[in-house]
Every structure is written in structure tokens, then in C-alpha cells.
């Protein structure tokens, strides 16, 4: 493991961006190639999802493994410096993710969360999940429309 000075680590951490990450770009390009049109980081939607499919009420989040606590029970003890800070920060992120999921779900949204490692290793599976959810929403919508037409007759 490479030891970084405080200055080097500070510089690295400052360069971490919360928007337009490599995993977001990878998933976004693939969605676009499949013909899926989306909004990015929509501030009008609670939690500001990475991708929003308004027509289907689907919110998609691309969660970085480190920042959102993937395998947290195992990885929790990986931190060597400033341990308490990192544990609190990542657990706050995990708690916020739960709150966002609950809020969006109670508002009728479907929430899809993908780990960064999952997007990198199995992008096709992530796309399948998204496309399947879109189909489900489309089917429900057409079923509701058909039943409302019948009741009007």
C-alpha cells in the first residue's frame, strides 16, 4: 500500500467529484445507445438521482463502493487513518441512501441502485434491470389505461 502525505491525500480527495463520474458516464452512454433518454442529476427529484426516467418514474443511482459502503461489514475495518471520521461519514451516506429510497418509493418512484463495481463488471446486467423495470412500468400503465377505457363504456 502506498503511503501518501497529508498534502497528497488532500489533493486526491479534492479531485473526487460527485457528478459525471466514470461509472455514470459508462452507464449513461449505454442507456443512450439503447435509446433510453434520461435526465441527469435532476434537482427537482428528492435525492438528486444520477439518472431520472420521468416517463416511467424511475430514479437510478450509481453508488461508489467506497463512499456508499459496499460490503460494509467487511470493509469497515480497512481504514488506517482518521478511522472514526470515515466510519461516521460512510454510515451517514448509507443512512441518507435509505431515507432517499423510502421517500422516493412512497412517492411512487422505482429506485434502482447499482454499485460502481457492478456497473464496471456487469454493465449488461444493469441495463437489463433498467429495461425490465421500464417494461413493467409501461405494462402497468397500459393495463390501467385499458381498464379505465372499459369502465367508461
Buried (B, 14 or more C-beta within 10 A) or exposed (E): EEEEEEEEEEEEEEEEEEEEBEBBEBBBEBBEEEEBEBBBBBEEBBBBBBBBBBEBBBBBBBBBBBBBBBEEEEEBEEEEEEEEEBBEEBEEBBEEBEEBBEBBEEEEBBBBBBBBBBBBEBBEEBBEBBBEBBEEBEEEEEEEEEEEEEEEE
